[in-house]
Amino acid sequence: MSVPLQDIIDFVERAIDPEVVERGRRRQAAVWCGEETDYLPLLLGHTEPPTPELPYNRYWKLAEHELMGGAQVPEFYDYPHYSLTEQLGSPEKMLYEFLWEILSWARSNSDAQLAIRAYIMSSLPESFGAKCEVNEVAGVHVVSHPIKEEIRDIDPGSVESGASFAKLLDFTNFFIEHAPAGVRVYPADTGGPLVTAQAVRGNAIYTDFYDDPEFVSELLDKCAEASIRSCRLLKKAVGEEETSGYHGCLYMARGSVRVVDDPVVSVSPQMHREFALPRIRRVFEAFGGGWYHSCGVYEHHLDNLLSAPEITAINFGDPQLWPDFDQVIGNMIKAGKVYYGPLPVRAGEELGQAFRNILQQTGGRRRGMILMLKGDRAWPEPQETMELWHKCQDELCLSR
């Protein structure tokens, strides 16, 4: 049976309001540039959960970030859907699945941008000689690692020679050719220096910090260079500027790269500051800044990250696990960083109160944050949510 790609393209193109998208882009741009805007951006969407009939993990079908609080898409259940393995074998199936998320974003009329990217995971580790397999629950994961001698022979300037990266470029070109009018294609993520090094070396990287620090430095240098080169190649492919760009629902006006750094939670602040952070800063510097992401709780690292001028914004994978997270956001804004991520909503808390709590961290200004709704709870209709968000700002913000 053929993939009904044209049907979802037609749905998306009918749903897009260019004026709404442009309004959201302007609001996000102001926040990235440290300026005040009419209203701080709020990003809404809807992710369909797995069901007995559609058991595939929806995470691997997302354009980005599992947005919630937006418009549901009833047509979703009238159409076929494809597993991660099927998507990795067909750019047509991957684009088709991603566009269901974009349709929800477009119908929600929030400040979300409409951008997609091909999602070929672990393309850089494979270029370093790691071997990967597909798992429908865990995604693409590394199953074997090259030895040190092989890693030392790797030329990070030839990252595009890897089979997975070549496939990523092919999928990206397909997306560019077939994306709906009004939907952008953005450069795929390729990770960051430490997350790539950990994927290449495996858990041995954690003892390497102590047993062979010279090797760790060499590997992280290679991973930083590969991150920069791969991002430049992908930006060139999609026609995006080096120091601004898109990432799913996000528009980045000051900096244009995401660095993932999940292993930070397993490294001491001192080791991270000495080995990983200088290479992370090098990647951000190459693209005029961007946003840092890690899951877990790494509060002992936060001062080091906030003091890095190359990092424009920070995104937390698990904000609900942090103590006093509203205050964490306030400290970020005081340090001149942008908080980009979910609104912290406590159990039993009304949405309006959650909005007021976080707005108190801005010092009465419409600045410093780009919020999304995320998580499984009963959200209001998107128009009601946007009106409540704006009303709370009118009440609490000094500027207009």
Helices and strands as residue ranges (DSSP letters): H 5-15, H 18-32, E 42-43, G 58-61, G 74-78, H 84-88, H 91-108, E 115-116, H 123-127, E 131-135, E 139-144, H 148-152, G 156-161, H 163-178, E 184-185, H 193-201, H 204-211, H 213-238, E 245-247, E 250-252, E 257-260, G 262-266, H 269-271, I 272-276, H 277-286, E 290-294, G 299-301, H 302-306, E 313-316, G 319-321, H 325-334, E 338-342, H 351-359, G 360-362, E 369-372, H 382-396
